[in-house]
């Protein structure tokens, strides 16, 4: 990794460090991020579309406990690992990685007796917010919950191979500079068991997208092999006006499908890519064993 790329990733991380206490207002369309009931209602309805999709691909339930590992830094990734005979499950014992879980708005789905959850988060500030929000649930999880800070774009992020059944990425994929795609996604693909599944959700910028208070402009930088990492840098700002440069890619269904296909994932077993007026989400699978 070049020193320039490393420095830019550090600035991106610092932005999410300082945004930790503002992040939930963005998620809930409250405070300075309130854009009116119509925008909020549309986003919440579209969010339900993702929850329904996620439930559908994990609905073949059993009765065993779920074991979870979570890794994050202001965004989200989950890797699930079940210890049963069924691959796509909701009530099985998963070993789950969530990468970039931020303040825990998806993490809360796994803070119960069905899961064992470990979190890897890039931001200590995000970790503090998460622990404060879910103090009771974390206490009830006991030894089934742990959380660490890590640099997900370094050798420190090295999940065990052929271990997990689902990798879940929430609001992360658009912040990864393309030069790191192969290394990062290869680690995630290697971590999946054969037939394991990568699930993702990210923002989608439709033509009538209404800018939020932290955005300096609409993100319309689509993935293009002729562009360099620096071409995807945009400005984001905190409520006090302080600006940061971060990476942000405007993925289309085609470009996200090509990205995941390039790292050896396939569309199978009810996998799909879905776009609504707020989000782009879907799943891809690791090929099964040839034996």
HELIX and SHEET records of a PDB file:
HELIX    1   1 UNK A    3  UNK A   19  1                                  17    
HELIX    2   2 UNK A   23  UNK A   28  1                                   6    
HELIX    3   3 UNK A   31  UNK A   33  5                                   3    
HELIX    4   4 UNK A   37  UNK A   57  1                                  21    
HELIX    5   5 UNK A  107  UNK A  110  5                                   4    
HELIX    6   6 UNK A  124  UNK A  133  1                                  10    
HELIX    7   7 UNK A  135  UNK A  141  1                                   7    
HELIX    8   8 UNK A  142  UNK A  144  5                                   3    
HELIX    9   9 UNK A  173  UNK A  175  5                                   3    
HELIX   10  10 UNK A  178  UNK A  180  5                                   3    
HELIX   11  11 UNK A  181  UNK A  191  1                                  11    
HELIX   12  12 UNK A  229  UNK A  232  5                                   4    
HELIX   13  13 UNK A  253  UNK A  262  1                                  10    
SHEET    1   A 8 UNK A  94  UNK A  99  0                                        
SHEET    2   A 8 UNK A 115  UNK A 121  1                                        
SHEET    3   A 8 UNK A  67  UNK A  72  1                                        
SHEET    4   A 8 UNK A  76  UNK A  81 -1                                        
SHEET    5   A 8 UNK A 164  UNK A 170 -1                                        
SHEET    6   A 8 UNK A 192  UNK A 203  1                                        
SHEET    7   A 8 UNK A 279  UNK A 286 -1                                        
SHEET    8   A 8 UNK A 265  UNK A 266 -1                                        
SHEET    1   B 8 UNK A  94  UNK A  99  0                                        
SHEET    2   B 8 UNK A 115  UNK A 121  1                                        
SHEET    3   B 8 UNK A  67  UNK A  72  1                                        
SHEET    4   B 8 UNK A  76  UNK A  81 -1                                        
SHEET    5   B 8 UNK A 164  UNK A 170 -1                                        
SHEET    6   B 8 UNK A 192  UNK A 203  1                                        
SHEET    7   B 8 UNK A 279  UNK A 286 -1                                        
SHEET    8   B 8 UNK A 273  UNK A 275 -1                                        
SHEET    1   C 3 UNK A  94  UNK A  99  0                                        
SHEET    2   C 3 UNK A 115  UNK A 121  1                                        
SHEET    3   C 3 UNK A 145  UNK A 149  1                                        
SHEET    1   D 2 UNK A 233  UNK A 237  0                                        
SHEET    2   D 2 UNK A 243  UNK A 247 -1                                        
END                                                                             
